[in-house]
């Protein structure tokens, strides 16, 4: 930042200093030339009328005036130039009356001196054809590099001050960022409880700190959920594995205690439960990673009809489906969502399960209800947590893994929808409601 600021301002100051130098020198030189030309013109007028004596009275601030004959003699001069040789031998070009220049002379009593001089040709004077020269000493700023050096030093001082100020300001601005970086470097996955101190000011740094703290809080929750999920998954996997191993060990140690076919059927049931659990875990991992199937245009009524026809159920399934409710998404994943809702409703129903598909406020809506005991209001959010069972023994005996509803909600969220438990319209049983964005390819 400092280097960029110095480069940019060096270009600006350099351009400004160069322009200032050119303007000052040009205007000063033009002013001196104009003054000398005015003094020479006034003198020409005086000698054309006839001088009272041989001394030319100086005008304005130009006091070095000479009238020089064609043979080089100084026939008249101002007091400052009386008795001195001609300032210059400049002559105008043929056909012209004026000449400008900067002659330099070496005077016996002083060092070499340069002048800004203007010469005018006068033909009708009492001295005949003469040249009238008016000159003024060339200023120091024109004959030396004083102005350039002064501007360069001034610009360099400004650049140095600017560089120091930019460096200091950038350092103060970035100091909170460095403190945040140091704090973040000390935070590890084993300790996500630390938070950044938030300043009282409502500037960008305070907003950045609040955002980082919010991110850390979400990260802490995510890590805690992952740890809890890993612990629950290990426990859920250990239970059928322990049962399977126990049955096999008993069958080996005492082959005659139980019918081998019964043992194999029991072991197969535990293996199927393990397979179901592992498939659910793999599906959750893919959903967490954002893996989705290819999007398709899906008619929810057709999807429900096909799923109900292919999925075995213990209870009667009643359908109330509005045709042409179109959504876009993965047919495989939405089918799995519906299968999980149907399996959950069938597991808890007493006599029947109802499925309704329709449109509500521009969204596709699907409801799955049962006539069982229902879900208490205080538990309606907890049932979507992984490995949560409101009736653990019954769910495990019925083959539930505690992942059906969590998987269903994750699929709904992956399709920009939402899934929640609501009050039953009949006052009995559970009612799970799915909202999905309605596709623009809606078929009435």
GIHUDA-V780681 format. One record per pair of residues at least 24 apart in sequence whose ideal C-beta (glycine too) atoms are under 10 Angstrom apart, sorted by sequence separation. I is the first residue (numbers start at 0). J is the second residue. D is the distance in Angstrom with one decimal. If there is no record, write none. Layout:
# GIHUDA-V780681
I&J&D ; I&J&D
This chain:
# GIHUDA-V780681
34&58&9.4 ; 35&59&9.5 ; 37&61&7.7 ; 38&62&8.6 ; 42&66&7.1 ; 50&74&9.8 ; 54&78&6.8 ; 96&120&4.8 ; 112&136&6.3 ; 113&137&4.4 ; 191&215&6.2 ; 192&216&9.6 ; 242&266&8.8 ; 243&267&9.5 ; 245&269&9.7 ; 298&322&7.3 ; 299&323&9.2 ; 300&324&6.1 ; 301&325&9.9 ; 302&326&8.8 ; 310&334&9.6 ; 343&367&7.9 ; 344&368&6.9 ; 345&369&7.5 ; 347&371&3.8 ; 348&372&9.8 ; 383&407&8.1 ; 384&408&9.5 ; 385&409&9.4 ; 407&431&7.9 ; 411&435&7.2 ; 34&59&6.1 ; 35&60&10.0 ; 36&61&9.4 ; 38&63&8.8 ; 39&64&7.2 ; 50&75&6.6 ; 55&80&8.9 ; 95&120&8.0 ; 96&121&8.6 ; 112&137&8.1 ; 113&138&10.0 ; 175&200&10.0 ; 179&204&8.0 ; 186&211&9.9 ; 191&216&8.6 ; 194&219&9.7 ; 243&268&9.1 ; 244&269&9.2 ; 298&323&6.8 ; 299&324&4.6 ; 300&325&9.6 ; 305&330&9.6 ; 309&334&9.1 ; 316&341&7.2 ; 340&365&8.2 ; 344&369&4.0 ; 346&371&8.4 ; 347&372&6.8 ; 383&408&4.8 ; 408&433&9.3 ; 34&60&6.6 ; 35&61&5.6 ; 38&64&6.2 ; 39&65&9.8 ; 55&81&9.5 ; 86&112&9.7 ; 96&122&9.1 ; 115&141&7.8 ; 178&204&9.4 ; 182&208&9.4 ; 193&219&9.6 ; 242&268&9.3 ; 243&269&4.1 ; 298&324&6.8 ; 299&325&7.6 ; 340&366&9.3 ; 341&367&6.5 ; 343&369&8.2 ; 344&370&9.3 ; 345&371&9.7 ; 347&373&8.3 ; 382&408&9.5 ; 383&409&9.1 ; 407&433&7.9 ; 34&61&5.6 ; 39&66&9.9 ; 54&81&7.1 ; 87&114&7.7 ; 89&116&7.0 ; 91&118&6.9 ; 115&142&10.0 ; 175&202&9.1 ; 191&218&6.0 ; 192&219&6.7 ; 239&266&10.0 ; 242&269&5.3 ; 243&270&6.7 ; 297&324&9.3 ; 298&325&5.9 ; 299&326&6.1 ; 306&333&9.3 ; 310&337&8.6 ; 340&367&4.3 ; 344&371&7.9 ; 347&374&8.9 ; 404&431&7.7 ; 35&63&8.8 ; 46&74&9.1 ; 53&81&9.0 ; 86&114&6.0 ; 89&117&9.3 ; 90&118&7.4 ; 91&119&8.2 ; 113&141&8.5 ; 175&203&9.5 ; 176&204&7.4 ; 179&207&7.2 ; 183&211&7.3 ; 191&219&4.0 ; 241&269&9.3 ; 297&325&6.9 ; 298&326&8.4 ; 302&330&7.1 ; 306&334&5.8 ; 310&338&5.9 ; 316&344&8.5 ; 337&365&7.5 ; 339&367&9.6 ; 340&368&9.9 ; 341&369&9.7 ; 343&371&9.9 ; 383&411&9.9 ; 31&60&9.8 ; 35&64&9.1 ; 46&75&6.9 ; 87&116&5.4 ; 89&118&5.2 ; 91&120&5.7 ; 113&142&5.6 ; 175&204&4.4 ; 179&208&6.5 ; 182&211&8.8 ; 186&215&7.2 ; 190&219&9.6 ; 191&220&9.1 ; 239&268&8.8 ; 240&269&7.8 ; 243&272&9.0 ; 296&325&5.9 ; 297&326&5.4 ; 305&334&7.9 ; 306&335&9.4 ; 309&338&8.9 ; 312&341&6.9 ; 316&345&7.9 ; 336&365&9.1 ; 340&369&9.9 ; 31&61&8.8 ; 45&75&9.4 ; 86&116&5.8 ; 87&117&10.0 ; 88&118&9.5 ; 90&120&8.0 ; 102&132&8.9 ; 104&134&9.6 ; 112&142&9.4 ; 174&204&9.3 ; 175&205&8.9 ; 178&208&9.5 ; 188&218&8.9 ; 191&221&9.3 ; 239&269&4.6 ; 240&270&9.8 ; 242&272&8.9 ; 243&273&7.5 ; 296&326&8.0 ; 297&327&7.0 ; 306&336&9.7 ; 307&337&8.6 ; 312&342&8.4 ; 314&344&8.3 ; 315&345&9.9 ; 337&367&7.9 ; 374&404&9.9 ; 87&118&6.9 ; 111&142&9.9 ; 172&203&9.5 ; 173&204&9.7 ; 176&207&7.9 ; 188&219&9.8 ; 191&222&6.0 ; 238&269&9.1 ; 239&270&7.9 ; 242&273&9.9 ; 295&326&9.4 ; 296&327&5.8 ; 297&328&6.3 ; 302&333&6.4 ; 303&334&9.7 ; 306&337&4.9 ; 307&338&9.8 ; 310&341&5.8 ; 311&342&9.6 ; 314&345&5.7 ; 86&118&9.0 ; 98&130&8.4 ; 100&132&9.7 ; 102&134&7.5 ; 172&204&8.5 ; 175&207&8.2 ; 179&211&6.6 ; 183&215&8.7 ; 186&218&9.4 ; 191&223&8.3 ; 239&271&9.1 ; 240&272&9.9 ; 294&326&9.8 ; 295&327&7.0 ; 296&328&9.1 ; 297&329&8.7 ; 302&334&6.4 ; 305&337&9.4 ; 306&338&6.0 ; 310&342&7.4 ; 312&344&8.9 ; 313&345&5.7 ; 314&346&9.6 ; 316&348&9.3 ; 324&356&5.5 ; 333&365&9.5 ; 42&75&8.5 ; 101&134&9.3 ; 175&208&7.8 ; 186&219&10.0 ; 189&222&9.5 ; 239&272&4.8 ; 240&273&6.8 ; 294&327&5.3 ; 295&328&7.0 ; 297&330&5.6 ; 312&345&4.7 ; 313&346&8.3 ; 314&347&9.8 ; 315&348&8.9 ; 324&357&6.7 ; 325&358&10.0 ; 98&132&9.1 ; 100&134&9.3 ; 103&137&8.5 ; 188&222&6.5 ; 238&272&8.8 ; 239&273&5.0 ; 294&328&5.8 ; 295&329&7.1 ; 296&330&9.4 ; 299&333&8.2 ; 302&336&9.7 ; 303&337&6.4 ; 306&340&9.5 ; 307&341&6.9 ; 311&345&8.7 ; 312&346&9.8 ; 314&348&4.7 ; 317&351&6.0 ; 318&352&9.6 ; 319&353&7.1 ; 320&354&7.4 ; 321&355&8.4 ; 322&356&8.7 ; 324&358&5.9 ; 42&77&8.6 ; 102&137&9.7 ; 238&273&9.6 ; 239&274&9.7 ; 293&328&9.6 ; 294&329&6.7 ; 295&330&5.1 ; 302&337&6.5 ; 306&341&6.7 ; 310&345&8.4 ; 313&348&7.8 ; 314&349&7.7 ; 315&350&7.0 ; 316&351&7.4 ; 317&352&7.2 ; 318&353&7.8 ; 319&354&7.3 ; 320&355&7.3 ; 321&356&5.8 ; 323&358&9.1 ; 383&418&7.5 ; 101&137&6.1 ; 236&272&9.9 ; 239&275&9.6 ; 292&328&8.1 ; 293&329&6.9 ; 294&330&9.2 ; 295&331&9.3 ; 297&333&6.3 ; 312&348&8.8 ; 314&350&5.9 ; 315&351&4.7 ; 316&352&4.8 ; 317&353&4.8 ; 318&354&5.3 ; 319&355&4.5 ; 320&356&4.5 ; 321&357&4.5 ; 326&362&9.4 ; 383&419&8.1 ; 235&272&9.3 ; 236&273&7.0 ; 239&276&7.4 ; 291&328&7.9 ; 292&329&3.3 ; 293&330&8.8 ; 297&334&9.1 ; 313&350&9.8 ; 314&351&5.5 ; 315&352&7.2 ; 316&353&7.6 ; 317&354&7.3 ; 318&355&7.8 ; 319&356&7.5 ; 320&357&8.1 ; 321&358&6.7 ; 326&363&5.0 ; 383&420&8.0 ; 235&273&9.4 ; 238&276&9.5 ; 291&329&5.5 ; 292&330&7.2 ; 293&331&9.2 ; 295&333&9.1 ; 299&337&8.8 ; 303&341&8.9 ; 314&352&5.6 ; 315&353&9.4 ; 316&354&6.5 ; 317&355&9.1 ; 318&356&8.1 ; 319&357&8.0 ; 324&362&9.7 ; 325&363&7.5 ; 382&420&6.5 ; 38&77&9.1 ; 91&130&8.4 ; 103&142&9.0 ; 290&329&9.7 ; 292&331&5.1 ; 312&351&9.9 ; 313&352&9.4 ; 324&363&5.0 ; 326&365&9.3 ; 343&382&8.8 ; 380&419&8.0 ; 381&420&9.8 ; 90&130&7.0 ; 101&141&8.3 ; 236&276&6.4 ; 291&331&9.6 ; 292&332&5.8 ; 312&352&6.9 ; 324&364&8.2 ; 367&407&9.7 ; 379&419&7.2 ; 380&420&7.8 ; 389&429&10.0 ; 89&130&8.1 ; 101&142&8.5 ; 235&276&5.9 ; 236&277&7.8 ; 291&332&6.9 ; 292&333&9.2 ; 324&365&8.3 ; 379&420&3.9 ; 88&130&9.1 ; 290&332&9.6 ; 321&363&9.5 ; 347&389&9.1 ; 378&420&8.4 ; 379&421&7.9 ; 87&130&9.0 ; 89&132&7.8 ; 321&364&9.4 ; 347&390&8.5 ; 379&422&9.3 ; 88&132&9.8 ; 232&276&8.0 ; 235&279&9.5 ; 236&280&8.5 ; 346&390&9.7 ; 376&420&8.7 ; 85&130&8.5 ; 87&132&6.1 ; 232&277&9.5 ; 235&280&8.8 ; 307&352&9.0 ; 320&365&9.1 ; 375&420&9.8 ; 376&421&9.9 ; 86&132&5.3 ; 286&332&8.1 ; 347&393&8.5 ; 365&411&9.9 ; 374&420&5.2 ; 376&422&8.1 ; 85&132&7.2 ; 86&133&9.1 ; 87&134&7.5 ; 232&279&9.5 ; 285&332&9.2 ; 307&354&7.0 ; 319&366&9.0 ; 346&393&8.0 ; 347&394&9.2 ; 373&420&9.0 ; 374&421&9.5 ; 382&429&8.7 ; 86&134&5.0 ; 232&280&6.0 ; 306&354&9.1 ; 346&394&7.3 ; 374&422&9.8 ; 383&431&9.8 ; 75&124&9.4 ; 373&422&8.9 ; 374&423&9.2 ; 382&431&9.1 ; 74&124&9.2 ; 75&125&9.6 ; 282&332&8.5 ; 304&354&9.4 ; 347&397&9.0 ; 373&423&6.2 ; 379&429&8.8 ; 63&114&6.9 ; 65&116&9.5 ; 67&118&8.5 ; 74&125&9.3 ; 75&126&7.1 ; 232&283&9.2 ; 303&354&5.6 ; 316&367&9.4 ; 317&368&9.5 ; 343&394&9.4 ; 346&397&5.1 ; 365&416&9.6 ; 379&430&9.9 ; 74&126&4.8 ; 80&132&8.9 ; 228&280&8.9 ; 303&355&9.2 ; 304&356&9.6 ; 345&397&9.4 ; 346&398&8.2 ; 347&399&9.8 ; 364&416&9.8 ; 371&423&9.8 ; 379&431&9.5 ; 43&96&9.5 ; 63&116&8.3 ; 65&118&9.4 ; 74&127&8.8 ; 282&335&7.2 ; 303&356&5.9 ; 316&369&10.0 ; 346&399&6.4 ; 363&416&8.2 ; 365&418&9.4 ; 368&421&9.3 ; 370&423&8.5 ; 373&426&8.9 ; 61&115&9.6 ; 72&126&9.4 ; 75&129&8.4 ; 80&134&8.4 ; 300&354&9.8 ; 302&356&8.7 ; 362&416&8.1 ; 369&423&8.7 ; 373&427&6.5 ; 374&428&9.0 ; 61&116&10.0 ; 66&121&8.0 ; 74&129&6.6 ; 79&134&9.9 ; 228&283&8.1 ; 299&354&9.9 ; 301&356&9.7 ; 314&369&7.9 ; 342&397&9.2 ; 362&417&9.4 ; 366&421&8.1 ; 368&423&6.0 ; 370&425&7.3 ; 372&427&8.5 ; 373&428&5.1 ; 374&429&4.8 ; 61&117&9.0 ; 68&124&10.0 ; 73&129&9.8 ; 75&131&8.9 ; 76&132&9.4 ; 77&133&8.9 ; 279&335&9.7 ; 300&356&5.2 ; 314&370&8.6 ; 342&398&8.6 ; 343&399&7.8 ; 368&424&7.4 ; 371&427&8.0 ; 372&428&7.5 ; 373&429&4.9 ; 374&430&8.6 ; 40&97&9.3 ; 69&126&9.8 ; 72&129&9.5 ; 278&335&9.9 ; 299&356&4.7 ; 300&357&9.4 ; 314&371&9.6 ; 342&399&8.0 ; 346&403&8.9 ; 366&423&9.8 ; 368&425&7.6 ; 370&427&5.6 ; 371&428&5.0 ; 372&429&8.0 ; 373&430&8.1 ; 374&431&8.7 ; 39&97&8.2 ; 66&124&7.7 ; 68&126&6.3 ; 69&127&7.6 ; 298&356&9.2 ; 299&357&9.0 ; 366&424&8.6 ; 369&427&8.9 ; 370&428&4.4 ; 371&429&6.4 ; 66&125&10.0 ; 67&126&9.3 ; 68&127&6.9 ; 69&128&5.7 ; 71&130&9.8 ; 73&132&9.4 ; 228&287&9.5 ; 299&358&9.8 ; 368&427&9.1 ; 369&428&4.5 ; 370&429&9.2 ; 66&126&6.2 ; 68&128&7.8 ; 69&129&7.2 ; 279&339&9.2 ; 343&403&5.4 ; 368&428&5.7 ; 369&429&5.6 ; 36&97&7.2 ; 68&129&5.4 ; 69&130&8.0 ; 342&403&6.2 ; 343&404&6.3 ; 368&429&6.7 ; 369&430&8.3 ; 67&129&6.2 ; 68&130&8.1 ; 225&287&9.1 ; 303&365&7.2 ; 341&403&9.9 ; 367&429&8.4 ; 368&430&4.4 ; 369&431&9.0 ; 36&99&7.9 ; 66&129&5.2 ; 67&130&4.8 ; 302&365&9.0 ; 339&402&8.5 ; 340&403&8.0 ; 367&430&7.6 ; 368&431&7.5 ; 35&99&8.1 ; 65&129&9.5 ; 66&130&7.5 ; 67&131&7.9 ; 299&363&5.9 ; 303&367&9.2 ; 339&403&4.0 ; 340&404&8.0 ; 343&407&8.2 ; 366&430&6.2 ; 367&431&5.0 ; 368&432&9.2 ; 65&130&8.3 ; 66&131&5.4 ; 67&132&6.5 ; 299&364&8.9 ; 300&365&9.5 ; 338&403&8.6 ; 339&404&6.7 ; 342&407&10.0 ; 366&431&7.1 ; 367&432&8.3 ; 65&131&7.5 ; 66&132&8.0 ; 221&287&9.6 ; 297&363&9.5 ; 299&365&5.9 ; 339&405&9.1 ; 365&431&8.9 ; 366&432&5.2 ; 367&433&7.9 ; 32&99&5.8 ; 64&131&7.1 ; 65&132&4.9 ; 336&403&9.5 ; 339&406&5.9 ; 340&407&5.9 ; 365&432&7.6 ; 366&433&7.5 ; 32&100&9.8 ; 64&132&6.9 ; 65&133&8.3 ; 335&403&9.5 ; 336&404&9.8 ; 338&406&9.8 ; 339&407&4.5 ; 364&432&6.7 ; 365&433&4.5 ; 32&101&9.7 ; 63&132&8.2 ; 64&133&5.0 ; 65&134&8.1 ; 338&407&8.9 ; 339&408&9.6 ; 355&424&9.5 ; 364&433&7.0 ; 365&434&8.4 ; 31&101&9.7 ; 63&133&7.0 ; 64&134&7.8 ; 336&406&7.5 ; 337&407&8.4 ; 353&423&9.9 ; 363&433&8.2 ; 364&434&5.8 ; 365&435&7.6 ; 28&99&9.7 ; 62&133&9.3 ; 63&134&4.5 ; 335&406&6.9 ; 336&407&4.6 ; 339&410&8.4 ; 353&424&9.3 ; 362&433&9.7 ; 363&434&7.2 ; 364&435&8.0 ; 61&133&5.1 ; 62&134&9.4 ; 63&135&6.4 ; 335&407&7.9 ; 336&408&8.7 ; 353&425&8.9 ; 362&434&4.9 ; 363&435&4.5 ; 28&101&8.9 ; 53&126&9.3 ; 61&134&7.4 ; 62&135&8.0 ; 63&136&7.9 ; 336&409&9.0 ; 337&410&9.5 ; 359&432&9.4 ; 362&435&6.7 ; 363&436&7.3 ; 364&437&9.4 ; 47&121&6.6 ; 50&124&8.8 ; 59&133&9.5 ; 61&135&5.4 ; 332&406&9.2 ; 333&407&9.9 ; 336&410&4.4 ; 360&434&9.1 ; 362&436&6.6 ; 363&437&4.9 ; 46&121&6.6 ; 47&122&9.3 ; 49&124&8.5 ; 50&125&6.8 ; 58&133&8.6 ; 60&135&7.4 ; 332&407&9.8 ; 335&410&6.5 ; 336&411&6.5 ; 353&428&8.9 ; 355&430&9.8 ; 359&434&7.7 ; 361&436&8.7 ; 362&437&5.7 ; 363&438&8.0 ; 43&119&5.4 ; 47&123&5.8 ; 48&124&9.2 ; 49&125&5.3 ; 50&126&8.8 ; 55&131&8.3 ; 57&133&8.7 ; 59&135&9.8 ; 334&410&9.6 ; 352&428&9.0 ; 361&437&6.0 ; 39&116&8.9 ; 40&117&8.8 ; 42&119&8.1 ; 43&120&8.8 ; 44&121&9.3 ; 46&123&9.4 ; 47&124&5.4 ; 48&125&8.9 ; 332&409&9.3 ; 333&410&6.8 ; 336&413&9.6 ; 351&428&9.2 ; 353&430&8.9 ; 355&432&9.5 ; 356&433&9.5 ; 360&437&9.8 ; 39&117&5.1 ; 43&121&4.7 ; 46&124&4.4 ; 47&125&8.1 ; 55&133&9.6 ; 332&410&4.9 ; 333&411&8.9 ; 336&414&8.5 ; 340&418&8.3 ; 349&427&8.8 ; 359&437&9.7 ; 363&441&9.1 ; 35&114&8.6 ; 38&117&7.9 ; 39&118&7.0 ; 40&119&6.4 ; 42&121&8.5 ; 43&122&9.9 ; 45&124&9.3 ; 46&125&6.5 ; 331&410&9.8 ; 332&411&9.6 ; 339&418&10.0 ; 349&428&8.0 ; 358&437&6.5 ; 35&115&6.1 ; 37&117&8.8 ; 39&119&4.6 ; 43&123&9.5 ; 46&126&6.6 ; 333&413&9.9 ; 336&416&9.3 ; 348&428&7.1 ; 361&441&10.0 ; 34&115&8.7 ; 35&116&6.4 ; 36&117&4.5 ; 38&119&9.9 ; 40&121&9.9 ; 43&124&7.6 ; 329&410&8.1 ; 332&413&7.1 ; 333&414&7.0 ; 347&428&7.7 ; 348&429&8.9 ; 35&117&4.0 ; 36&118&9.6 ; 39&121&9.2 ; 42&124&9.9 ; 328&410&8.6 ; 332&414&7.5 ; 336&418&7.7 ; 347&429&6.4 ; 31&114&9.3 ; 32&115&6.1 ; 34&117&8.8 ; 35&118&9.2 ; 36&119&7.6 ; 46&129&7.5 ; 328&411&9.7 ; 333&416&9.5 ; 358&441&8.3 ; 31&115&4.3 ; 32&116&8.9 ; 33&117&8.7 ; 35&119&9.8 ; 313&397&9.7 ; 329&413&8.1 ; 344&428&8.2 ; 30&115&9.6 ; 31&116&9.6 ; 32&117&6.1 ; 46&131&7.2 ; 328&413&8.1 ; 329&414&7.6 ; 344&429&6.9 ; 31&117&9.1 ; 43&129&9.0 ; 45&131&9.4 ; 328&414&4.4 ; 343&429&7.9 ; 344&430&9.3 ; 28&115&6.9 ; 43&130&9.9 ; 44&131&9.9 ; 327&414&8.2 ; 328&415&8.8 ; 344&431&7.5 ; 27&115&9.4 ; 43&131&5.2 ; 326&414&7.4 ; 327&415&9.7 ; 328&416&8.6 ; 343&431&7.5 ; 42&131&5.0 ; 326&415&9.9 ; 340&429&9.9 ; 41&131&9.4 ; 42&132&9.1 ; 43&133&9.7 ; 326&416&8.3 ; 39&130&9.3 ; 40&131&8.4 ; 42&133&6.7 ; 340&431&5.5 ; 39&131&5.0 ; 41&133&8.6 ; 339&431&9.6 ; 340&432&10.0 ; 38&131&9.1 ; 39&132&6.8 ; 40&133&8.5 ; 340&433&7.5 ; 38&132&9.8 ; 39&133&3.8 ; 38&133&4.0 ; 39&134&9.1 ; 37&133&8.0 ; 38&134&9.0 ; 337&433&8.5 ; 35&132&8.6 ; 36&133&7.3 ; 38&135&8.5 ; 336&433&7.2 ; 35&133&4.3 ; 34&133&8.1 ; 35&134&6.2 ; 336&435&9.7 ; 35&135&5.9 ; 333&433&9.2 ; 32&133&9.9 ; 34&135&6.8 ; 283&385&7.3 ; 333&435&8.2 ; 31&134&9.4 ; 32&135&9.4 ; 31&135&5.7 ; 31&136&9.3 ; 280&385&9.5 ; 31&137&7.8 ; 279&385&9.3 ; 31&138&7.6 ; 326&433&9.9 ; 328&435&7.3 ; 327&435&8.8 ; 328&436&9.1 ; 28&137&8.9 ; 326&435&4.7 ; 327&436&7.7 ; 27&137&9.8 ; 28&138&8.9 ; 31&141&8.3 ; 276&386&9.9 ; 325&435&9.9 ; 326&436&6.9 ; 327&437&9.3 ; 328&438&9.0 ; 27&138&6.4 ; 324&435&9.0 ; 326&437&6.7 ; 327&438&4.7 ; 28&140&9.9 ; 325&437&7.0 ; 326&438&5.4 ; 327&439&8.6 ; 27&140&6.8 ; 28&141&6.4 ; 324&437&7.3 ; 325&438&4.2 ; 327&440&7.8 ; 24&138&9.4 ; 27&141&6.6 ; 324&438&9.0 ; 325&439&8.5 ; 326&440&9.6 ; 325&440&5.4 ; 326&441&9.6 ; 24&140&7.1 ; 325&441&5.2 ; 23&140&7.3 ; 24&141&6.3 ; 297&414&10.0 ; 323&440&9.8 ; 324&441&7.7 ; 325&442&6.0 ; 23&141&9.6 ; 323&441&6.5 ; 324&442&8.6 ; 27&146&9.2 ; 283&402&6.6 ; 286&405&9.4 ; 291&410&9.2 ; 323&442&3.8 ; 20&140&9.4 ; 280&400&8.8 ; 282&402&8.3 ; 286&406&7.2 ; 294&414&9.1 ; 322&442&7.6 ; 323&443&5.6 ; 279&400&5.4 ; 292&413&9.9 ; 322&443&8.6 ; 24&146&6.9 ; 278&400&9.3 ; 279&401&8.9 ; 280&402&7.4 ; 283&405&7.1 ; 286&408&9.7 ; 287&409&7.5 ; 291&413&5.9 ; 321&443&9.9 ; 23&146&6.2 ; 24&147&9.3 ; 272&395&8.6 ; 275&398&7.2 ; 277&400&9.7 ; 279&402&4.2 ; 283&406&6.1 ; 286&409&4.3 ; 290&413&9.0 ; 291&414&8.2 ; 20&144&9.8 ; 275&399&9.3 ; 276&400&4.9 ; 278&402&9.5 ; 279&403&7.7 ; 282&406&5.9 ; 285&409&9.6 ; 286&410&6.6 ; 289&413&7.5 ; 275&400&6.0 ; 276&401&9.1 ; 20&146&5.7 ; 272&398&6.6 ; 276&402&7.5 ; 279&405&8.8 ; 280&406&9.8 ; 283&409&6.7 ; 286&412&8.4 ; 287&413&9.8 ; 19&146&8.4 ; 20&147&5.8 ; 23&150&9.0 ; 271&398&8.2 ; 272&399&9.7 ; 273&400&10.0 ; 275&402&9.0 ; 279&406&6.2 ; 282&409&8.5 ; 286&413&6.0 ; 272&400&7.7 ; 275&403&10.0 ; 282&410&8.7 ; 285&413&9.7 ; 20&149&9.3 ; 16&146&9.6 ; 17&147&9.1 ; 20&150&5.8 ; 268&398&8.7 ; 16&147&8.3 ; 19&150&6.2 ; 20&151&9.4 ; 16&149&9.4 ; 17&150&8.3 ; 16&150&4.2 ; 19&153&9.8 ; 299&433&9.1 ; 15&150&8.8 ; 16&151&6.9 ; 19&154&9.8 ; 299&435&7.8 ; 13&150&9.5 ; 16&153&7.6 ; 17&154&9.9 ; 12&150&9.0 ; 13&151&9.2 ; 16&154&5.1 ; 297&435&9.3 ; 299&437&9.9 ; 12&151&9.7 ; 15&154&8.0 ; 16&155&10.0 ; 298&438&9.6 ; 12&153&8.7 ; 13&154&6.9 ; 16&157&9.8 ; 297&438&8.2 ; 12&154&4.4 ; 296&438&6.1 ; 11&154&9.6 ; 12&155&8.8 ; 296&439&9.9 ; 294&438&9.8 ; 296&440&5.6 ; 298&442&7.4 ; 9&154&7.8 ; 12&157&6.2 ; 13&158&9.5 ; 8&154&9.1 ; 9&155&9.3 ; 12&158&6.5 ; 296&442&9.4 ; 9&157&9.6 ; 8&157&7.6 ; 9&158&5.8 ; 12&161&8.9 ; 8&158&6.3 ; 235&385&9.7 ; 235&386&6.2 ; 6&158&9.8 ; 9&161&9.1 ; 234&386&7.9 ; 5&158&5.9 ; 8&161&5.5 ; 9&162&9.7 ; 231&384&9.5 ; 232&385&8.3 ; 4&158&9.3 ; 5&159&8.9 ; 7&161&9.7 ; 8&162&8.7 ; 231&385&6.5 ; 232&386&7.5 ; 231&386&4.0 ; 5&161&6.7 ; 228&384&9.5 ; 230&386&9.2 ; 231&387&9.1 ; 239&395&9.3 ; 4&161&6.4 ; 5&162&4.9 ; 8&165&9.1 ; 227&384&9.0 ; 228&385&5.5 ; 238&395&7.8 ; 4&162&7.1 ; 227&385&8.1 ; 228&386&7.6 ; 227&386&8.5 ; 1&161&8.8 ; 2&162&8.4 ; 4&164&8.9 ; 5&165&7.5 ; 224&384&8.8 ; 235&395&9.2 ; 1&162&5.5 ; 4&165&4.5 ; 5&166&9.6 ; 224&385&8.1 ; 239&400&10.0 ; 1&163&8.6 ; 3&165&8.8 ; 4&166&9.0 ; 1&164&9.2 ; 2&165&9.1 ; 1&165&4.6 ; 2&166&9.6 ; 4&168&9.7 ; 0&165&6.2 ; 1&166&4.6 ; 4&169&8.8 ; 235&400&6.7 ; 0&166&8.1 ; 1&167&9.3 ; 235&401&7.1 ; 1&168&9.3 ; 235&402&8.6 ; 0&168&8.8 ; 1&169&6.5 ; 232&400&9.8 ; 0&169&4.8 ; 1&170&9.4 ; 0&170&9.8 ; 231&401&7.8 ; 232&402&9.2 ; 231&402&9.6 ; 0&172&9.0 ; 0&173&9.0 ; 228&402&9.9 ; 228&405&9.5
